[in-house]
């Protein structure tokens, strides 16, 4: 149960990190361009937080497995 809770918190932090990255990208691109496709914003808003959560969980599992081997 302890490992499940840790992975859940890791996923939440990864989602927040992905959303922060999404906001950063959108703000920079909106300053550069006058128009920005709405579908691209929608796709990024779904993909980046999910990808951030998955990547964070994968990294956490990898590092916890390596720590257990040492």
WOPE-V509951 format. One record per backbone hydrogen bond with DSSP energy under -1.0 kcal/mol. CO is the residue of the C=O (numbers start at 1). NH is the residue of the N-H. E is the energy in kcal/mol with one decimal. If there is no record, write none. Layout:
co=CO nh=NH e=E
co=CO nh=NH e=E
This chain:
co=1 nh=5 e=-2.3
co=2 nh=6 e=-1.9
co=3 nh=7 e=-2.4
co=4 nh=8 e=-2.2
co=5 nh=9 e=-2.4
co=6 nh=10 e=-2.2
co=7 nh=11 e=-2.3
co=8 nh=12 e=-2.3
co=9 nh=13 e=-2.4
co=10 nh=14 e=-2.4
co=11 nh=15 e=-2.4
co=12 nh=16 e=-2.3
co=13 nh=17 e=-2.4
co=14 nh=18 e=-2.6
co=15 nh=19 e=-2.4
co=16 nh=20 e=-2.2
co=17 nh=21 e=-2.3
co=18 nh=22 e=-2.2
co=19 nh=23 e=-2.5
co=20 nh=24 e=-2.4
co=21 nh=25 e=-2.5
co=22 nh=26 e=-2.6
co=23 nh=27 e=-2.5
co=24 nh=28 e=-2.0
co=25 nh=29 e=-2.5
co=26 nh=30 e=-2.5
co=27 nh=31 e=-1.4
co=28 nh=32 e=-1.5
co=29 nh=33 e=-2.6
co=37 nh=41 e=-1.6
co=38 nh=42 e=-2.5
co=39 nh=43 e=-2.5
co=40 nh=44 e=-2.5
co=41 nh=45 e=-2.3
co=42 nh=46 e=-1.1
co=43 nh=47 e=-2.6
co=44 nh=48 e=-2.0
co=46 nh=50 e=-1.0
co=47 nh=51 e=-2.9
co=48 nh=52 e=-2.5
co=49 nh=53 e=-2.2
co=50 nh=54 e=-2.4
co=51 nh=55 e=-2.6
co=52 nh=56 e=-2.2
co=53 nh=57 e=-2.0
co=54 nh=58 e=-2.4
co=55 nh=59 e=-2.4
co=56 nh=60 e=-2.4
co=57 nh=61 e=-2.6
co=58 nh=62 e=-2.1
co=59 nh=63 e=-2.5
co=60 nh=64 e=-2.3
co=61 nh=65 e=-2.0
co=62 nh=66 e=-2.0
co=63 nh=67 e=-1.9
co=64 nh=68 e=-1.5
co=65 nh=69 e=-1.1
co=66 nh=70 e=-1.2
